[in-house]
């Protein structure tokens, strides 16, 4: 089925009337170019359409429920993280006013300690110098990140006209439309490296290149409450964070991205395979054993030696 997605997406983009027009085009084609309506018994075509509608509708609703649960879980964890940060912030020592008498007492205690301070002054100075050096190093390391935006709680950015978040697998984009609209009123074009979003007859809201490629066949959009456009855009590379939605946007600091904990079962087959391989190789290295790639090479060499007993490998060195 997926091999036709490219063709169908190009048709969908040409249909200015949205899904309604696309369905009209498809059924018109079936009526004009095939015997879909007349090739079977009366009512067979209608029953076939309903059968396929129920089949794919069920899977679509199941996938929608899974995405909703993932988003709710991400929101819940983000809320917990914010509450934890607020709690830690409130637990920090607060500045308190003291009376003149208390201030004099504190000053006297400080003067009494001066003798002790003198004996440890060299050590304190060294520690202070080390702290200053460390701070200087941190400043130098962060120099490249100056001017970058701190990610929002969805690891994306809240901009004037839209906001977006991300996981390693996908981008979630929300575009408030500033009014109530129907799907046929919107212009939405998702290409491998370009995104175009707007309301017909008005200036485009987004018209820019993605920083990375996306999967067209797994990227979708839906109109929520007629007022917000929601897009789920699937990444091609599922092992990196995006620093912007389109190249014209201000960058976010991906070093401050806070990924949510994921289960391997939540990942797609390809990503899960890569993660499992990385985990296996890491364990092998910790035990001083060969990684999966090194093991494959050793197995190939062992099979070759077994197949050629007449050859002497005793003086060969293998890396």
C-alpha positions in Angstrom: 0.0 0.0 0.0 2.7 2.5 1.0 4.3 2.4 -2.5 1.4 4.5 -3.8 1.7 7.2 -1.1 3.9 9.4 -3.2 1.3 9.4 -6.0 -1.6 9.9 -3.7 0.1 12.7 -1.8 0.7 14.6 -5.0 -3.0 14.2 -5.9 -4.0 15.4 -2.4 -1.9 18.5 -2.8 -3.6 19.3 -6.1 -7.1 19.0 -4.6 -7.8 22.5 -3.3 -11.1 21.2 -1.8 -9.4 18.9 0.6 -10.5 15.3 1.3 -13.9 15.9 -0.2 -12.5 16.8 -3.6 -9.9 14.0 -3.5 -12.7 11.4 -2.9 -14.7 12.9 -5.7 -11.7 12.5 -8.0 -11.1 8.9 -7.0 -14.8 7.8 -7.4 -15.0 9.7 -10.7 -12.0 7.8 -12.0 -13.6 4.5 -10.9 -16.9 5.4 -12.7 -15.2 6.6 -15.9 -12.3 4.2 -16.3 -13.4 0.9 -14.6 -16.4 -1.3 -14.1 -16.3 -0.7 -10.3 -20.0 0.2 -10.1 -21.4 -2.1 -12.8 -19.1 -5.1 -12.7 -20.8 -6.9 -9.8 -24.2 -7.5 -8.3 -26.3 -4.5 -7.2 -24.9 -3.0 -4.0 -21.6 -4.9 -4.2 -19.5 -1.7 -4.8 -21.1 0.1 -1.9 -20.5 -2.9 0.4 -16.8 -3.0 -0.7 -16.3 0.7 0.0 -17.8 0.3 3.5 -15.7 -2.8 4.2 -12.4 -0.9 3.3 -13.7 2.2 5.2 -14.2 0.2 8.4 -10.9 -1.7 8.0 -8.7 1.4 7.6 -10.8 3.6 9.8 -10.2 1.2 12.7 -6.4 1.3 12.3 -6.5 5.1 12.0 -8.4 5.5 15.2 -6.1 3.1 17.0 -3.0 5.0 15.9 -4.7 8.3 16.9 -5.3 6.9 20.4 -1.7 5.8 20.7 -0.5 9.2 19.6 -2.8 10.9 22.1 -1.6 8.7 24.9 2.0 9.5 24.0 1.3 13.2 24.0 -0.6 13.0 27.3 2.3 11.1 28.9 4.8 13.7 27.6 2.6 16.5 29.0 2.3 14.7 32.4 6.1 14.3 32.6 6.7 17.9 31.6 4.3 19.0 34.3 6.0 16.9 36.9 9.4 18.3 35.9 8.1 21.9 36.2 6.6 21.2 39.6 9.8 19.6 40.8 11.8 22.6 39.5 9.4 25.0 41.3 9.6 23.0 44.5 13.4 23.1 44.4 13.4 26.8 43.7 11.1 27.5 46.6 13.3 25.4 48.9 16.4 27.6 48.2 17.5 30.0 51.0 15.7 33.3 50.9 17.1 36.8 51.7 15.9 37.9 55.2 16.0 41.3 56.8 17.8 41.5 60.2 17.6 44.1 63.0 20.5 46.5 63.7 21.4 44.5 66.8 21.5 41.3 64.9 23.7 42.9 62.2 26.2 44.1 64.8 26.3 40.6 66.3 27.0 39.0 62.9 29.7 41.6 62.2 31.4 40.9 65.5 31.4 37.2 64.8 32.9 37.8 61.5 35.7 39.9 63.0 36.4 37.2 65.5 36.9 34.7 62.7 39.4 36.8 60.8 42.4 35.2 62.5 41.2 31.7 61.4 40.5 33.0 57.9 44.1 34.2 57.6 45.5 30.7 58.2 43.5 29.2 55.4 43.6 32.2 53.0 46.1 30.6 50.6 44.0 27.5 50.3 40.9 29.6 49.9 42.5 31.7 47.2 43.6 28.6 45.3 40.0 27.2 45.5 38.6 30.6 44.4 41.1 30.7 41.5 40.1 27.2 40.5 36.4 28.1 40.6 37.1 31.2 38.5 39.0 29.1 35.9 36.1 26.6 35.8 33.6 29.4 35.3 35.8 30.8 32.6 35.9 27.4 30.8 32.1 27.1 31.1 31.8 30.6 29.6 34.0 29.6 26.7 32.1 26.4 26.1 28.8 28.2 26.1 30.1 31.0 23.8 28.8 29.1 20.7 25.3 28.8 22.4 24.8 32.5 23.1 21.8 33.9 21.4 20.1 30.5 21.1 16.6 30.0 22.6 16.0 27.7 25.5 13.7 24.9 24.4 10.1 24.9 25.7 8.8 22.0 27.8 8.1 20.0 24.6 11.8 20.4 23.5 10.9 22.8 20.7 10.1 26.5 20.5 7.1 28.9 21.2 7.2 31.4 18.3 4.9 34.3 17.4 2.8 32.5 14.8 3.2 28.9 15.8 4.8 26.5 18.4 6.4 23.2 18.0 7.8 20.3 20.0 9.7 17.1 19.3 10.7 13.6 20.2 13.6 11.8 18.5 11.0 10.3 16.2 8.7 13.2 15.2 7.9 16.9 15.2 4.6 18.1 16.5 3.6 21.5 15.1 0.6 23.6 16.3 -0.5 26.6 14.2 -3.3 28.9 15.7 -5.3 30.2 12.8 -6.9 33.2 14.5 -10.4 32.2 13.5 -12.7 29.3 12.6 -11.9 27.6 9.2 -12.6 24.5 7.2 -9.9 22.2 5.8 -10.7 23.4 2.3 -9.8 27.0 3.4 -6.2 25.9 4.2 -3.1 25.5 2.2 -0.8 22.7 3.6 2.2 21.4 1.7 4.7 19.0 3.3 7.7 18.1 1.2 10.8 16.2 2.1 12.7 19.4 2.7 10.1 22.2 2.6 7.0 23.2 4.5 4.3 25.6 3.4 1.2 26.5 5.5 -1.3 29.2 5.1 -4.9 30.3 4.7 -6.1 30.7 1.1 -6.1 34.3 0.1 -3.9 35.4 2.9 0.0 35.7 3.3 1.6 32.3 4.1 2.1 31.6 7.8 5.1 29.3 7.2 7.1 29.0 4.0 10.6 27.5 4.6 13.0 24.6 4.3 13.3 22.0 7.0 16.8 21.6 8.5 16.6 17.9 7.9 14.5 15.5 5.7 11.1 14.2 6.7 9.1 11.1 5.8 6.1 12.2 3.6 4.2 9.0 3.9 4.1 9.2 7.8 3.5 12.9 8.1 -0.1 14.0 8.7 -2.1 17.1 9.6 -5.6 17.7 11.1 -7.7 20.7 11.9 -8.5 20.8 15.6 -11.7 22.7 16.7 -11.6 24.5 13.4 -9.1 27.0 15.0 -5.8 25.2 15.2 -3.8 23.2 12.7 -2.0 20.2 14.1 0.8 18.6 12.2 2.8 15.4 13.1 5.9 15.3 11.0 8.0 12.1 11.0 11.8 12.5 10.9 14.0 10.5 8.6 16.9 10.5 11.1 15.5 9.4 14.4 18.7 9.8 16.3 19.1 13.5 16.5 17.3 16.6 17.8 16.3 19.5 15.5 17.5 23.0 16.5 14.8 24.7 14.5 11.6 23.9 12.6 12.6 25.8 9.4 15.9 27.3 8.6 14.6 30.9 9.0 13.7 30.3 12.7 15.9 31.2 15.6 17.9 28.2 16.9 17.1 26.4 20.1 19.9 25.1 22.3 19.7 21.4 21.8 22.1 20.9 24.8 19.2 21.9 27.0 16.8 19.4 25.5 15.3 17.1 28.2 14.3 13.8 26.5 11.6 11.7 28.1 12.4 8.2 29.1 11.2 5.8 26.4 10.7 2.1 26.4 12.3 0.1 23.5 8.8 -1.2 22.7 7.7 2.4 21.9 10.3 2.7 19.1 9.8 1.7 15.5 11.7 -1.4 14.3 14.6 0.4 12.6 15.3 2.7 15.6 14.8 -0.1 18.1 17.3 -2.2 16.2 19.9 0.6 16.2 19.4 1.3 20.0 19.7 -2.4 20.9 22.9 -2.8 18.8 24.4 0.3 20.5 23.5 -1.1 24.0 24.9 -4.6 23.1 28.2 -3.1 21.8 28.5 -1.0 24.9 28.1 -4.0 27.2 30.6 -6.0 25.1 33.2 -3.2 25.3 32.8 -3.0 29.1 33.5 -6.7 29.4 36.5 -6.5 27.0 34.7 -8.6 24.4 34.3 -7.9 20.6 31.4 -5.7 19.4 28.8 -7.0 16.9 30.8 -5.7 13.9 34.1 -7.1 15.3 32.4 -10.5 15.9 31.1 -10.6 12.4 34.6 -10.1 11.0 36.0 -12.8 13.3 33.2 -15.2 12.2 34.0 -14.6 8.5 37.7 -15.2 9.1 37.0 -18.4 11.1 34.8 -19.7 8.3 37.4 -18.9 5.7 40.1 -20.7 7.7 37.8 -23.7 8.2 37.1 -23.8 4.4 40.9 -23.7 3.6 42.7 -26.2 5.9 45.5 -26.4 3.5 46.6 -22.9 4.2 48.8 -22.0 7.2 47.5 -19.1 9.2 49.8 -19.5 12.2 51.9 -16.5 11.4 48.9 -14.2 10.5 48.0 -11.4 12.8 44.4 -10.3 12.9 43.1 -6.9 14.1 
